């Protein structure tokens, strides 16, 4: 999966494009527990707190998917604990 994501980004795919069940690629990667893809998307500028899809933001999707390692990685990178806190400190 990681190679496909790299190719899409290289070809100009919008890292924050919204659509589908998960909202965006970061949310989908987080829900599925794909930590390396999550890190790649963040490195390429994905909005860590973007809302969308059925589960909210990436932190919420990772939690919903049961991926503790991804949850911790997102928190370490500044994900807000409550999706309603976006932009607050």
PDB file of N, CA, C and O in Angstrom:
ATOM      1  N   UNK A   1       0.809  -1.198   0.000  1.00  0.00           N
ATOM      2  CA  UNK A   1       0.000   0.000   0.000  1.00  0.00           C
ATOM      3  C   UNK A   1       0.856   1.268   0.000  1.00  0.00           C
ATOM      4  O   UNK A   1       0.515   2.266  -0.634  1.00  0.00           O
ATOM      5  N   UNK A   2       1.976   1.203   0.727  1.00  0.00           N
ATOM      6  CA  UNK A   2       2.819   2.394   0.852  1.00  0.00           C
ATOM      7  C   UNK A   2       3.354   2.855  -0.498  1.00  0.00           C
ATOM      8  O   UNK A   2       3.427   4.057  -0.755  1.00  0.00           O
ATOM      9  N   UNK A   3       3.727   1.923  -1.356  1.00  0.00           N
ATOM     10  CA  UNK A   3       4.256   2.294  -2.672  1.00  0.00           C
ATOM     11  C   UNK A   3       3.187   2.975  -3.523  1.00  0.00           C
ATOM     12  O   UNK A   3       3.486   3.908  -4.268  1.00  0.00           O
ATOM     13  N   UNK A   4       1.967   2.517  -3.415  1.00  0.00           N
ATOM     14  CA  UNK A   4       0.860   3.135  -4.160  1.00  0.00           C
ATOM     15  C   UNK A   4       0.638   4.566  -3.668  1.00  0.00           C
ATOM     16  O   UNK A   4       0.445   5.477  -4.472  1.00  0.00           O
ATOM     17  N   UNK A   5       0.666   4.760  -2.354  1.00  0.00           N
ATOM     18  CA  UNK A   5       0.497   6.103  -1.793  1.00  0.00           C
ATOM     19  C   UNK A   5       1.619   7.017  -2.270  1.00  0.00           C
ATOM     20  O   UNK A   5       1.370   8.157  -2.662  1.00  0.00           O
ATOM     21  N   UNK A   6       2.851   6.521  -2.237  1.00  0.00           N
ATOM     22  CA  UNK A   6       3.994   7.315  -2.705  1.00  0.00           C
ATOM     23  C   UNK A   6       3.817   7.716  -4.165  1.00  0.00           C
ATOM     24  O   UNK A   6       4.079   8.862  -4.532  1.00  0.00           O
ATOM     25  N   UNK A   7       3.375   6.779  -4.995  1.00  0.00           N
ATOM     26  CA  UNK A   7       3.162   7.061  -6.414  1.00  0.00           C
ATOM     27  C   UNK A   7       2.079   8.123  -6.601  1.00  0.00           C
ATOM     28  O   UNK A   7       2.256   9.064  -7.375  1.00  0.00           O
ATOM     29  N   UNK A   8       0.975   7.975  -5.903  1.00  0.00           N
ATOM     30  CA  UNK A   8      -0.116   8.945  -6.018  1.00  0.00           C
ATOM     31  C   UNK A   8       0.334  10.343  -5.596  1.00  0.00           C
ATOM     32  O   UNK A   8       0.003  11.330  -6.253  1.00  0.00           O
ATOM     33  N   UNK A   9       1.079  10.423  -4.512  1.00  0.00           N
ATOM     34  CA  UNK A   9       1.577  11.724  -4.058  1.00  0.00           C
ATOM     35  C   UNK A   9       2.563  12.311  -5.054  1.00  0.00           C
ATOM     36  O   UNK A   9       2.549  13.513  -5.317  1.00  0.00           O
ATOM     37  N   UNK A  10       3.414  11.462  -5.605  1.00  0.00           N
ATOM     38  CA  UNK A  10       4.385  11.912  -6.606  1.00  0.00           C
ATOM     39  C   UNK A  10       3.670  12.479  -7.828  1.00  0.00           C
ATOM     40  O   UNK A  10       4.146  13.433  -8.443  1.00  0.00           O
ATOM     41  N   UNK A  11       2.537  11.898  -8.175  1.00  0.00           N
ATOM     42  CA  UNK A  11       1.770  12.333  -9.344  1.00  0.00           C
ATOM     43  C   UNK A  11       0.834  13.500  -9.035  1.00  0.00           C
ATOM     44  O   UNK A  11       0.056  13.919  -9.892  1.00  0.00           O
ATOM     45  N   UNK A  12       0.912  14.021  -7.815  1.00  0.00           N
ATOM     46  CA  UNK A  12       0.163  15.229  -7.491  1.00  0.00           C
ATOM     47  C   UNK A  12      -1.156  15.047  -6.769  1.00  0.00           C
ATOM     48  O   UNK A  12      -1.950  15.985  -6.699  1.00  0.00           O
ATOM     49  N   UNK A  13      -1.407  13.867  -6.233  1.00  0.00           N
ATOM     50  CA  UNK A  13      -2.652  13.662  -5.493  1.00  0.00           C
ATOM     51  C   UNK A  13      -2.716  14.613  -4.300  1.00  0.00           C
ATOM     52  O   UNK A  13      -1.703  14.876  -3.652  1.00  0.00           O
ATOM     53  N   UNK A  14      -3.895  15.119  -4.019  1.00  0.00           N
ATOM     54  CA  UNK A  14      -4.116  16.018  -2.884  1.00  0.00           C
ATOM     55  C   UNK A  14      -4.115  15.199  -1.598  1.00  0.00           C
ATOM     56  O   UNK A  14      -5.000  14.372  -1.380  1.00  0.00           O
ATOM     57  N   UNK A  15      -3.123  15.433  -0.752  1.00  0.00           N
ATOM     58  CA  UNK A  15      -2.973  14.666   0.478  1.00  0.00           C
ATOM     59  C   UNK A  15      -4.159  14.857   1.427  1.00  0.00           C
ATOM     60  O   UNK A  15      -4.381  14.030   2.312  1.00  0.00           O
ATOM     61  N   UNK A  16      -4.912  15.928   1.251  1.00  0.00           N
ATOM     62  CA  UNK A  16      -6.059  16.199   2.116  1.00  0.00           C
ATOM     63  C   UNK A  16      -7.406  16.027   1.418  1.00  0.00           C
ATOM     64  O   UNK A  16      -8.428  16.489   1.926  1.00  0.00           O
ATOM     65  N   UNK A  17      -7.418  15.371   0.262  1.00  0.00           N
ATOM     66  CA  UNK A  17      -8.677  15.159  -0.463  1.00  0.00           C
ATOM     67  C   UNK A  17      -9.669  14.404   0.421  1.00  0.00           C
ATOM     68  O   UNK A  17      -9.308  13.437   1.092  1.00  0.00           O
ATOM     69  N   UNK A  18     -10.906  14.853   0.412  1.00  0.00           N
ATOM     70  CA  UNK A  18     -11.969  14.248   1.214  1.00  0.00           C
ATOM     71  C   UNK A  18     -12.884  13.392   0.346  1.00  0.00           C
ATOM     72  O   UNK A  18     -13.103  13.683  -0.830  1.00  0.00           O
ATOM     73  N   UNK A  19     -13.407  12.341   0.945  1.00  0.00           N
ATOM     74  CA  UNK A  19     -14.390  11.516   0.266  1.00  0.00           C
ATOM     75  C   UNK A  19     -14.418  10.117   0.830  1.00  0.00           C
ATOM     76  O   UNK A  19     -13.424   9.636   1.375  1.00  0.00           O
ATOM     77  N   UNK A  20     -15.524   9.483   0.704  1.00  0.00           N
ATOM     78  CA  UNK A  20     -15.640   8.095   1.118  1.00  0.00           C
ATOM     79  C   UNK A  20     -15.913   7.906   2.599  1.00  0.00           C
ATOM     80  O   UNK A  20     -16.106   8.863   3.349  1.00  0.00           O
ATOM     81  N   UNK A  21     -15.923   6.665   2.988  1.00  0.00           N
ATOM     82  CA  UNK A  21     -16.272   6.256   4.344  1.00  0.00           C
ATOM     83  C   UNK A  21     -15.353   6.850   5.410  1.00  0.00           C
ATOM     84  O   UNK A  21     -15.811   7.203   6.497  1.00  0.00           O
ATOM     85  N   UNK A  22     -14.060   6.962   5.106  1.00  0.00           N
ATOM     86  CA  UNK A  22     -13.096   7.394   6.116  1.00  0.00           C
ATOM     87  C   UNK A  22     -12.817   8.885   6.093  1.00  0.00           C
ATOM     88  O   UNK A  22     -12.232   9.397   7.047  1.00  0.00           O
ATOM     89  N   UNK A  23     -13.197   9.590   5.079  1.00  0.00           N
ATOM     90  CA  UNK A  23     -12.959  11.022   4.991  1.00  0.00           C
ATOM     91  C   UNK A  23     -11.776  11.350   4.112  1.00  0.00           C
ATOM     92  O   UNK A  23     -11.945  11.949   3.049  1.00  0.00           O
ATOM     93  N   UNK A  24     -10.567  10.966   4.535  1.00  0.00           N
ATOM     94  CA  UNK A  24      -9.377  11.207   3.720  1.00  0.00           C
ATOM     95  C   UNK A  24      -8.380  10.066   3.899  1.00  0.00           C
ATOM     96  O   UNK A  24      -8.625   9.132   4.662  1.00  0.00           O
ATOM     97  N   UNK A  25      -7.270  10.148   3.201  1.00  0.00           N
ATOM     98  CA  UNK A  25      -6.288   9.058   3.232  1.00  0.00           C
ATOM     99  C   UNK A  25      -5.698   8.858   4.622  1.00  0.00           C
ATOM    100  O   UNK A  25      -5.473   7.721   5.038  1.00  0.00           O
ATOM    101  N   UNK A  26      -5.445   9.948   5.346  1.00  0.00           N
ATOM    102  CA  UNK A  26      -4.887   9.827   6.694  1.00  0.00           C
ATOM    103  C   UNK A  26      -5.857   9.098   7.619  1.00  0.00           C
ATOM    104  O   UNK A  26      -5.451   8.255   8.419  1.00  0.00           O
ATOM    105  N   UNK A  27      -7.118   9.426   7.505  1.00  0.00           N
ATOM    106  CA  UNK A  27      -8.118   8.758   8.332  1.00  0.00           C
ATOM    107  C   UNK A  27      -8.230   7.275   7.966  1.00  0.00           C
ATOM    108  O   UNK A  27      -8.367   6.429   8.850  1.00  0.00           O
ATOM    109  N   UNK A  28      -8.173   6.959   6.691  1.00  0.00           N
ATOM    110  CA  UNK A  28      -8.242   5.560   6.261  1.00  0.00           C
ATOM    111  C   UNK A  28      -7.023   4.784   6.749  1.00  0.00           C
ATOM    112  O   UNK A  28      -7.158   3.671   7.257  1.00  0.00           O
ATOM    113  N   UNK A  29      -5.834   5.365   6.596  1.00  0.00           N
ATOM    114  CA  UNK A  29      -4.607   4.700   7.051  1.00  0.00           C
ATOM    115  C   UNK A  29      -4.641   4.495   8.563  1.00  0.00           C
ATOM    116  O   UNK A  29      -4.224   3.450   9.063  1.00  0.00           O
ATOM    117  N   UNK A  30      -5.135   5.485   9.280  1.00  0.00           N
ATOM    118  CA  UNK A  30      -5.215   5.390  10.740  1.00  0.00           C
ATOM    119  C   UNK A  30      -6.200   4.311  11.160  1.00  0.00           C
ATOM    120  O   UNK A  30      -5.924   3.543  12.082  1.00  0.00           O
ATOM    121  N   UNK A  31      -7.338   4.248  10.496  1.00  0.00           N
ATOM    122  CA  UNK A  31      -8.353   3.243  10.827  1.00  0.00           C
ATOM    123  C   UNK A  31      -7.832   1.828  10.604  1.00  0.00           C
ATOM    124  O   UNK A  31      -8.137   0.912  11.369  1.00  0.00           O
ATOM    125  N   UNK A  32      -7.047   1.664   9.551  1.00  0.00           N
ATOM    126  CA  UNK A  32      -6.522   0.338   9.207  1.00  0.00           C
ATOM    127  C   UNK A  32      -5.212  -0.001   9.919  1.00  0.00           C
ATOM    128  O   UNK A  32      -4.703  -1.113   9.784  1.00  0.00           O
ATOM    129  N   UNK A  33      -4.666   0.956  10.677  1.00  0.00           N
ATOM    130  CA  UNK A  33      -3.444   0.696  11.426  1.00  0.00           C
ATOM    131  C   UNK A  33      -2.172   0.759  10.606  1.00  0.00           C
ATOM    132  O   UNK A  33      -1.155   0.187  11.000  1.00  0.00           O
ATOM    133  N   UNK A  34      -2.208   1.442   9.477  1.00  0.00           N
ATOM    134  CA  UNK A  34      -1.038   1.561   8.596  1.00  0.00           C
ATOM    135  C   UNK A  34      -0.162   2.722   9.073  1.00  0.00           C
ATOM    136  O   UNK A  34      -0.226   3.828   8.536  1.00  0.00           O
ATOM    137  N   UNK A  35       0.656   2.448  10.092  1.00  0.00           N
ATOM    138  CA  UNK A  35       1.451   3.499  10.729  1.00  0.00           C
ATOM    139  C   UNK A  35       2.432   4.163   9.766  1.00  0.00           C
ATOM    140  O   UNK A  35       2.581   5.385   9.796  1.00  0.00           O
ATOM    141  N   UNK A  36       3.097   3.397   8.923  1.00  0.00           N
ATOM    142  CA  UNK A  36       4.072   3.988   7.999  1.00  0.00           C
ATOM    143  C   UNK A  36       3.394   4.904   6.985  1.00  0.00           C
ATOM    144  O   UNK A  36       3.927   5.960   6.643  1.00  0.00           O
ATOM    145  N   UNK A  37       2.231   4.503   6.511  1.00  0.00           N
ATOM    146  CA  UNK A  37       1.492   5.354   5.575  1.00  0.00           C
ATOM    147  C   UNK A  37       1.025   6.619   6.289  1.00  0.00           C
ATOM    148  O   UNK A  37       1.085   7.709   5.720  1.00  0.00           O
ATOM    149  N   UNK A  38       0.563   6.485   7.524  1.00  0.00           N
ATOM    150  CA  UNK A  38       0.152   7.644   8.308  1.00  0.00           C
ATOM    151  C   UNK A  38       1.308   8.630   8.438  1.00  0.00           C
ATOM    152  O   UNK A  38       1.125   9.830   8.235  1.00  0.00           O
ATOM    153  N   UNK A  39       2.493   8.134   8.775  1.00  0.00           N
ATOM    154  CA  UNK A  39       3.668   8.997   8.918  1.00  0.00           C
ATOM    155  C   UNK A  39       4.019   9.669   7.590  1.00  0.00           C
ATOM    156  O   UNK A  39       4.355  10.853   7.563  1.00  0.00           O
ATOM    157  N   UNK A  40       3.942   8.921   6.497  1.00  0.00           N
ATOM    158  CA  UNK A  40       4.228   9.473   5.171  1.00  0.00           C
ATOM    159  C   UNK A  40       3.245  10.594   4.829  1.00  0.00           C
ATOM    160  O   UNK A  40       3.651  11.658   4.364  1.00  0.00           O
ATOM    161  N   UNK A  41       1.975  10.358   5.056  1.00  0.00           N
ATOM    162  CA  UNK A  41       0.959  11.366   4.748  1.00  0.00           C
ATOM    163  C   UNK A  41       1.162  12.632   5.580  1.00  0.00           C
ATOM    164  O   UNK A  41       1.003  13.742   5.071  1.00  0.00           O
ATOM    165  N   UNK A  42       1.508  12.472   6.842  1.00  0.00           N
ATOM    166  CA  UNK A  42       1.771  13.639   7.684  1.00  0.00           C
ATOM    167  C   UNK A  42       3.001  14.393   7.201  1.00  0.00           C
ATOM    168  O   UNK A  42       3.018  15.623   7.181  1.00  0.00           O
ATOM    169  N   UNK A  43       4.022  13.653   6.815  1.00  0.00           N
ATOM    170  CA  UNK A  43       5.241  14.280   6.282  1.00  0.00           C
ATOM    171  C   UNK A  43       4.924  15.092   5.031  1.00  0.00           C
ATOM    172  O   UNK A  43       5.548  16.123   4.782  1.00  0.00           O
ATOM    173  N   UNK A  44       3.960  14.630   4.251  1.00  0.00           N
ATOM    174  CA  UNK A  44       3.585  15.300   3.006  1.00  0.00           C
ATOM    175  C   UNK A  44       2.528  16.390   3.211  1.00  0.00           C
ATOM    176  O   UNK A  44       2.033  16.964   2.241  1.00  0.00           O
ATOM    177  N   UNK A  45       2.185  16.673   4.465  1.00  0.00           N
ATOM    178  CA  UNK A  45       1.300  17.799   4.741  1.00  0.00           C
ATOM    179  C   UNK A  45      -0.143  17.479   5.067  1.00  0.00           C
ATOM    180  O   UNK A  45      -0.983  18.378   5.066  1.00  0.00           O
ATOM    181  N   UNK A  46      -0.454  16.227   5.347  1.00  0.00           N
ATOM    182  CA  UNK A  46      -1.833  15.891   5.711  1.00  0.00           C
ATOM    183  C   UNK A  46      -2.231  16.628   6.988  1.00  0.00           C
ATOM    184  O   UNK A  46      -1.432  16.761   7.914  1.00  0.00           O
ATOM    185  N   UNK A  47      -3.456  17.099   7.023  1.00  0.00           N
ATOM    186  CA  UNK A  47      -3.998  17.797   8.192  1.00  0.00           C
ATOM    187  C   UNK A  47      -4.358  16.758   9.250  1.00  0.00           C
ATOM    188  O   UNK A  47      -5.321  16.009   9.091  1.00  0.00           O
ATOM    189  N   UNK A  48      -3.584  16.718  10.323  1.00  0.00           N
ATOM    190  CA  UNK A  48      -3.752  15.695  11.353  1.00  0.00           C
ATOM    191  C   UNK A  48      -5.112  15.758  12.043  1.00  0.00           C
ATOM    192  O   UNK A  48      -5.583  14.753  12.576  1.00  0.00           O
ATOM    193  N   UNK A  49      -5.740  16.922  12.036  1.00  0.00           N
ATOM    194  CA  UNK A  49      -7.021  17.085  12.721  1.00  0.00           C
ATOM    195  C   UNK A  49      -8.207  17.269  11.781  1.00  0.00           C
ATOM    196  O   UNK A  49      -9.281  17.695  12.208  1.00  0.00           O
ATOM    197  N   UNK A  50      -8.016  16.949  10.501  1.00  0.00           N
ATOM    198  CA  UNK A  50      -9.115  17.076   9.541  1.00  0.00           C
ATOM    199  C   UNK A  50     -10.290  16.204   9.968  1.00  0.00           C
ATOM    200  O   UNK A  50     -10.108  15.080  10.436  1.00  0.00           O
ATOM    201  N   UNK A  51     -11.480  16.732   9.802  1.00  0.00           N
ATOM    202  CA  UNK A  51     -12.713  16.017  10.128  1.00  0.00           C
ATOM    203  C   UNK A  51     -13.341  15.485   8.845  1.00  0.00           C
ATOM    204  O   UNK A  51     -13.237  16.106   7.787  1.00  0.00           O
ATOM    205  N   UNK A  52     -13.989  14.338   8.950  1.00  0.00           N
ATOM    206  CA  UNK A  52     -14.695  13.797   7.800  1.00  0.00           C
ATOM    207  C   UNK A  52     -14.967  12.320   7.975  1.00  0.00           C
ATOM    208  O   UNK A  52     -14.487  11.693   8.919  1.00  0.00           O
ATOM    209  N   UNK A  53     -15.726  11.784   7.076  1.00  0.00           N
ATOM    210  CA  UNK A  53     -16.043  10.369   7.144  1.00  0.00           C
ATOM    211  C   UNK A  53     -16.959  10.042   8.307  1.00  0.00           C
ATOM    212  O   UNK A  53     -17.579  10.923   8.903  1.00  0.00           O
ATOM    213  N   UNK A  54     -17.030   8.770   8.611  1.00  0.00           N
ATOM    214  CA  UNK A  54     -17.957   8.299   9.632  1.00  0.00           C
ATOM    215  C   UNK A  54     -17.404   8.334  11.049  1.00  0.00           C
ATOM    216  O   UNK A  54     -18.165   8.208  12.009  1.00  0.00           O
ATOM    217  N   UNK A  55     -16.093   8.504  11.199  1.00  0.00           N
ATOM    218  CA  UNK A  55     -15.491   8.412  12.538  1.00  0.00           C
ATOM    219  C   UNK A  55     -14.871   9.701  13.041  1.00  0.00           C
ATOM    220  O   UNK A  55     -14.334   9.709  14.149  1.00  0.00           O
ATOM    221  N   UNK A  56     -14.915  10.782  12.295  1.00  0.00           N
ATOM    222  CA  UNK A  56     -14.339  12.036  12.771  1.00  0.00           C
ATOM    223  C   UNK A  56     -12.964  12.309  12.200  1.00  0.00           C
ATOM    224  O   UNK A  56     -12.808  12.414  10.983  1.00  0.00           O
ATOM    225  N   UNK A  57     -11.952  12.425  13.069  1.00  0.00           N
ATOM    226  CA  UNK A  57     -10.596  12.710  12.602  1.00  0.00           C
ATOM    227  C   UNK A  57      -9.714  11.456  12.671  1.00  0.00           C
ATOM    228  O   UNK A  57     -10.187  10.384  13.049  1.00  0.00           O
ATOM    229  N   UNK A  58      -8.451  11.592  12.311  1.00  0.00           N
ATOM    230  CA  UNK A  58      -7.548  10.436  12.269  1.00  0.00           C
ATOM    231  C   UNK A  58      -7.397   9.777  13.635  1.00  0.00           C
ATOM    232  O   UNK A  58      -7.359   8.550  13.730  1.00  0.00           O
ATOM    233  N   UNK A  59      -7.312  10.575  14.685  1.00  0.00           N
ATOM    234  CA  UNK A  59      -7.186  10.022  16.033  1.00  0.00           C
ATOM    235  C   UNK A  59      -8.411   9.189  16.394  1.00  0.00           C
ATOM    236  O   UNK A  59      -8.293   8.106  16.967  1.00  0.00           O
ATOM    237  N   UNK A  60      -9.572   9.701  16.056  1.00  0.00           N
ATOM    238  CA  UNK A  60     -10.806   8.973  16.345  1.00  0.00           C
ATOM    239  C   UNK A  60     -10.907   7.693  15.516  1.00  0.00           C
ATOM    240  O   UNK A  60     -11.381   6.671  16.012  1.00  0.00           O
ATOM    241  N   UNK A  61     -10.466   7.743  14.258  1.00  0.00           N
ATOM    242  CA  UNK A  61     -10.539   6.533  13.435  1.00  0.00           C
ATOM    243  C   UNK A  61      -9.556   5.483  13.920  1.00  0.00           C
ATOM    244  O   UNK A  61      -9.880   4.296  13.927  1.00  0.00           O
ATOM    245  N   UNK A  62      -8.352   5.900  14.329  1.00  0.00           N
ATOM    246  CA  UNK A  62      -7.365   4.948  14.852  1.00  0.00           C
ATOM    247  C   UNK A  62      -7.881   4.299  16.129  1.00  0.00           C
ATOM    248  O   UNK A  62      -7.716   3.097  16.339  1.00  0.00           O
ATOM    249  N   UNK A  63      -8.501   5.099  16.968  1.00  0.00           N
ATOM    250  CA  UNK A  63      -9.075   4.580  18.206  1.00  0.00           C
ATOM    251  C   UNK A  63     -10.206   3.606  17.907  1.00  0.00           C
ATOM    252  O   UNK A  63     -10.287   2.529  18.498  1.00  0.00           O
ATOM    253  N   UNK A  64     -11.072   3.994  16.989  1.00  0.00           N
ATOM    254  CA  UNK A  64     -12.190   3.134  16.588  1.00  0.00           C
ATOM    255  C   UNK A  64     -11.682   1.812  16.009  1.00  0.00           C
ATOM    256  O   UNK A  64     -12.281   0.760  16.234  1.00  0.00           O
ATOM    257  N   UNK A  65     -10.580   1.872  15.267  1.00  0.00           N
ATOM    258  CA  UNK A  65      -9.998   0.668  14.683  1.00  0.00           C
ATOM    259  C   UNK A  65      -9.196  -0.167  15.664  1.00  0.00           C
ATOM    260  O   UNK A  65      -8.784  -1.280  15.337  1.00  0.00           O
ATOM    261  N   UNK A  66      -8.968   0.361  16.874  1.00  0.00           N
ATOM    262  CA  UNK A  66      -8.249  -0.390  17.897  1.00  0.00           C
ATOM    263  C   UNK A  66      -6.738  -0.400  17.722  1.00  0.00           C
ATOM    264  O   UNK A  66      -6.077  -1.360  18.117  1.00  0.00           O
ATOM    265  N   UNK A  67      -6.183   0.654  17.136  1.00  0.00           N
ATOM    266  CA  UNK A  67      -4.747   0.689  16.831  1.00  0.00           C
ATOM    267  C   UNK A  67      -4.010   1.629  17.790  1.00  0.00           C
ATOM    268  O   UNK A  67      -3.763   2.793  17.477  1.00  0.00           O
ATOM    269  N   UNK A  68      -3.670   1.097  18.952  1.00  0.00           N
ATOM    270  CA  UNK A  68      -3.043   1.890  20.012  1.00  0.00           C
ATOM    271  C   UNK A  68      -1.735   2.540  19.565  1.00  0.00           C
ATOM    272  O   UNK A  68      -1.462   3.688  19.916  1.00  0.00           O
ATOM    273  N   UNK A  69      -0.937   1.824  18.803  1.00  0.00           N
ATOM    274  CA  UNK A  69       0.338   2.366  18.333  1.00  0.00           C
ATOM    275  C   UNK A  69       0.112   3.598  17.444  1.00  0.00           C
ATOM    276  O   UNK A  69       0.835   4.588  17.555  1.00  0.00           O
ATOM    277  N   UNK A  70      -0.877   3.532  16.580  1.00  0.00           N
ATOM    278  CA  UNK A  70      -1.205   4.660  15.705  1.00  0.00           C
ATOM    279  C   UNK A  70      -1.782   5.809  16.532  1.00  0.00           C
ATOM    280  O   UNK A  70      -1.451   6.969  16.287  1.00  0.00           O
ATOM    281  N   UNK A  71      -2.630   5.506  17.497  1.00  0.00           N
ATOM    282  CA  UNK A  71      -3.182   6.535  18.384  1.00  0.00           C
ATOM    283  C   UNK A  71      -2.045   7.292  19.060  1.00  0.00           C
ATOM    284  O   UNK A  71      -2.033   8.523  19.065  1.00  0.00           O
ATOM    285  N   UNK A  72      -1.091   6.558  19.630  1.00  0.00           N
ATOM    286  CA  UNK A  72       0.031   7.199  20.316  1.00  0.00           C
ATOM    287  C   UNK A  72       0.884   8.024  19.362  1.00  0.00           C
ATOM    288  O   UNK A  72       1.335   9.112  19.719  1.00  0.00           O
ATOM    289  N   UNK A  73       1.108   7.521  18.157  1.00  0.00           N
ATOM    290  CA  UNK A  73       1.898   8.261  17.165  1.00  0.00           C
ATOM    291  C   UNK A  73       1.193   9.557  16.775  1.00  0.00           C
ATOM    292  O   UNK A  73       1.844  10.590  16.617  1.00  0.00           O
ATOM    293  N   UNK A  74      -0.116   9.515  16.621  1.00  0.00           N
ATOM    294  CA  UNK A  74      -0.876  10.720  16.286  1.00  0.00           C
ATOM    295  C   UNK A  74      -0.832  11.732  17.429  1.00  0.00           C
ATOM    296  O   UNK A  74      -0.662  12.929  17.196  1.00  0.00           O
ATOM    297  N   UNK A  75      -0.984  11.257  18.649  1.00  0.00           N
ATOM    298  CA  UNK A  75      -0.907  12.156  19.803  1.00  0.00           C
ATOM    299  C   UNK A  75       0.474  12.793  19.903  1.00  0.00           C
ATOM    300  O   UNK A  75       0.595  13.982  20.197  1.00  0.00           O
ATOM    301  N   UNK A  76       1.513  11.998  19.658  1.00  0.00           N
ATOM    302  CA  UNK A  76       2.886  12.516  19.689  1.00  0.00           C
ATOM    303  C   UNK A  76       3.107  13.606  18.648  1.00  0.00           C
ATOM    304  O   UNK A  76       3.970  14.467  18.815  1.00  0.00           O
ATOM    305  N   UNK A  77       2.321  13.564  17.569  1.00  0.00           N
ATOM    306  CA  UNK A  77       2.474  14.528  16.479  1.00  0.00           C
ATOM    307  C   UNK A  77       1.487  15.695  16.575  1.00  0.00           C
ATOM    308  O   UNK A  77       1.407  16.518  15.663  1.00  0.00           O
ATOM    309  N   UNK A  78       0.743  15.765  17.669  1.00  0.00           N
ATOM    310  CA  UNK A  78      -0.100  16.929  17.899  1.00  0.00           C
ATOM    311  C   UNK A  78      -1.581  16.784  17.618  1.00  0.00           C
ATOM    312  O   UNK A  78      -2.294  17.787  17.579  1.00  0.00           O
ATOM    313  N   UNK A  79      -2.065  15.573  17.421  1.00  0.00           N
ATOM    314  CA  UNK A  79      -3.508  15.395  17.209  1.00  0.00           C
ATOM    315  C   UNK A  79      -4.261  15.831  18.463  1.00  0.00           C
ATOM    316  O   UNK A  79      -3.852  15.533  19.585  1.00  0.00           O
ATOM    317  N   UNK A  80      -5.366  16.540  18.252  1.00  0.00           N
ATOM    318  CA  UNK A  80      -6.178  16.947  19.401  1.00  0.00           C
ATOM    319  C   UNK A  80      -7.016  15.769  19.871  1.00  0.00           C
ATOM    320  O   UNK A  80      -7.486  14.963  19.068  1.00  0.00           O
ATOM    321  N   UNK A  81      -7.193  15.682  21.174  1.00  0.00           N
ATOM    322  CA  UNK A  81      -7.938  14.562  21.765  1.00  0.00           C
ATOM    323  C   UNK A  81      -9.431  14.650  21.495  1.00  0.00           C
ATOM    324  O   UNK A  81     -10.111  13.626  21.435  1.00  0.00           O
ATOM    325  N   UNK A  82      -9.942  15.850  21.335  1.00  0.00           N
ATOM    326  CA  UNK A  82     -11.359  16.045  21.082  1.00  0.00           C
ATOM    327  C   UNK A  82     -11.485  16.758  19.746  1.00  0.00           C
ATOM    328  O   UNK A  82     -10.979  17.869  19.587  1.00  0.00           O
ATOM    329  N   UNK A  83     -12.148  16.138  18.794  1.00  0.00           N
ATOM    330  CA  UNK A  83     -12.283  16.716  17.465  1.00  0.00           C
ATOM    331  C   UNK A  83     -12.875  18.110  17.460  1.00  0.00           C
ATOM    332  O   UNK A  83     -12.695  18.849  16.492  1.00  0.00           O
ATOM    333  N   UNK A  84     -13.571  18.483  18.508  1.00  0.00           N
ATOM    334  CA  UNK A  84     -14.157  19.816  18.596  1.00  0.00           C
ATOM    335  C   UNK A  84     -13.152  20.875  19.027  1.00  0.00           C
ATOM    336  O   UNK A  84     -13.474  22.064  19.022  1.00  0.00           O
ATOM    337  N   UNK A  85     -11.936  20.465  19.401  1.00  0.00           N
ATOM    338  CA  UNK A  85     -10.927  21.402  19.872  1.00  0.00           C
ATOM    339  C   UNK A  85     -10.033  21.911  18.764  1.00  0.00           C
ATOM    340  O   UNK A  85      -9.072  22.628  19.043  1.00  0.00           O
ATOM    341  N   UNK A  86     -10.302  21.579  17.550  1.00  0.00           N
ATOM    342  CA  UNK A  86      -9.438  21.934  16.431  1.00  0.00           C
ATOM    343  C   UNK A  86      -9.022  23.402  16.499  1.00  0.00           C
ATOM    344  O   UNK A  86      -9.854  24.307  16.551  1.00  0.00           O
ATOM    345  N   UNK A  87      -7.724  23.599  16.497  1.00  0.00           N
ATOM    346  CA  UNK A  87      -7.186  24.944  16.474  1.00  0.00           C
ATOM    347  C   UNK A  87      -7.040  25.587  17.841  1.00  0.00           C
ATOM    348  O   UNK A  87      -6.503  26.690  17.938  1.00  0.00           O
ATOM    349  N   UNK A  88      -7.499  24.935  18.894  1.00  0.00           N
ATOM    350  CA  UNK A  88      -7.341  25.528  20.219  1.00  0.00           C
ATOM    351  C   UNK A  88      -6.107  24.960  20.894  1.00  0.00           C
ATOM    352  O   UNK A  88      -5.602  23.906  20.506  1.00  0.00           O
ATOM    353  N   UNK A  89      -5.629  25.664  21.904  1.00  0.00           N
ATOM    354  CA  UNK A  89      -4.431  25.186  22.592  1.00  0.00           C
ATOM    355  C   UNK A  89      -4.717  24.738  23.997  1.00  0.00           C
ATOM    356  O   UNK A  89      -3.807  24.308  24.705  1.00  0.00           O
TER     357      UNK A  89
END
